């Protein structure tokens, strides 16, 4: 099932899709002693990638764990899920509205170019 999902995500996303053992092992760690390999890892290129990844996983009933800026490191990956890591491509705050009293913010890709362009 993981291979099929990985192939479907890779075919439909512009960002990175990593379902190889080494990538999964990197994301298996958390603050808990338990290490559970995620089903795979997605590094979305933009908001559209994020929506597509969520839709594809939801259609298969596959759980999702979001990561970025040190979040989801306290055991959330102790379930079989797809990790969505926003820290590589979507790592800049685009807009904040403190006047509204809301804690929501929008993120946007922090670089220009295309997903095929080399990234640091």
N, C-alpha and C positions, 0 to 999 in steps of 0.2 A: 504494500500500500504506500509506503514512504517513497519508493522509487517513482511510482505513478504520480504522486502528488508533487514531488520534486520536479519531474519533467513538465507537468502542467503549469506549475508556478514559473519555471524557467521560460516556457514558451509564451507566457502572458505578461511577464514583468520586464521592465527595463533595468531594474536594479540587480543585485547579486542574489543568487539562490545557491545555498551550500547545503547539500545533503550528504557530503562525504564524511567519513568517520572522524578525520582529524578536526574538521570544523565543528562537528557535533560535540566532540570531546572538550573543546575549548569552552563551549557554552554550557557544559554540564555542571560546572562549579557554582556554588553559592555559599552562604554563611553556614549552611548545615553540613553535617558530616556525610549525609547521603548525596551520592552523585547519580543523577538520572540523565542519561543521554536524551537530548531533545530529538524529535523526529527529523528536524532540519532547521536551518537558519535562513531568514530572509533579511536582506539589507535593502529596503525600498529606496528607489531613486527619488521619489516624490510622493505627494498625497495620492495621486492616481494609483501608483503601485500599491500603496498601503490599502486602499479600498479594494483593489483587485485581490490582493493576498487574503484579506479578511473574507471576501466573498467566496473564494475558492476553498479556503479552509472550512468555512461555515457549511458550504454545500456538502462536504464530506464528514461533517461532525467532528472535525479535528480541533482541539483546543489551541489557543494562541496565548503566548506570554510576550508582553512588550518589554523591551529593554532600551535604556538610553540614559546617560548621565548618572549611572550608578543605581538605577532602579531595578527591581525584581531580582535582587541578589540575596534575599533572605528565605530561600526555599521555594519560591514560585516555580522554579524549573525542576522541582522534584516530581513532576508529572510528565507523561509523554505528551509533548506539545510542539508546535512550531514556534520558534523564537523569532520575533520581529525586532531587529536591532536598528534603532533610529540614529545611533551615534556616529555612523560613518558619513552618510550622505545628507541626512536631515538634522544637522547639528547646530543650527543657528536660530535664534528667536527672530521671527519676522515682525510680529506685532504684539503689543501688550496694551490693555486698556484698564489701568488701575482706577480710573474715574468711575468705571461701572461697578467696581467692587468685585469683579469676577477674577478668578484665578486662572482662567483659561488663556492660553496663548496659542498662536499659530506658528508652526515651524515651516521652514522652506529649505530647499537645498542650499547649501552654503557655498556653492561654487557654480561656475558657468561651464558650459560645454555639454557633452553628451555622455551617456553612460558607457560608451565604448572608449572614451578618453581615459588615459591613465590617471589614477588618483594617488595621492601621497599615502 
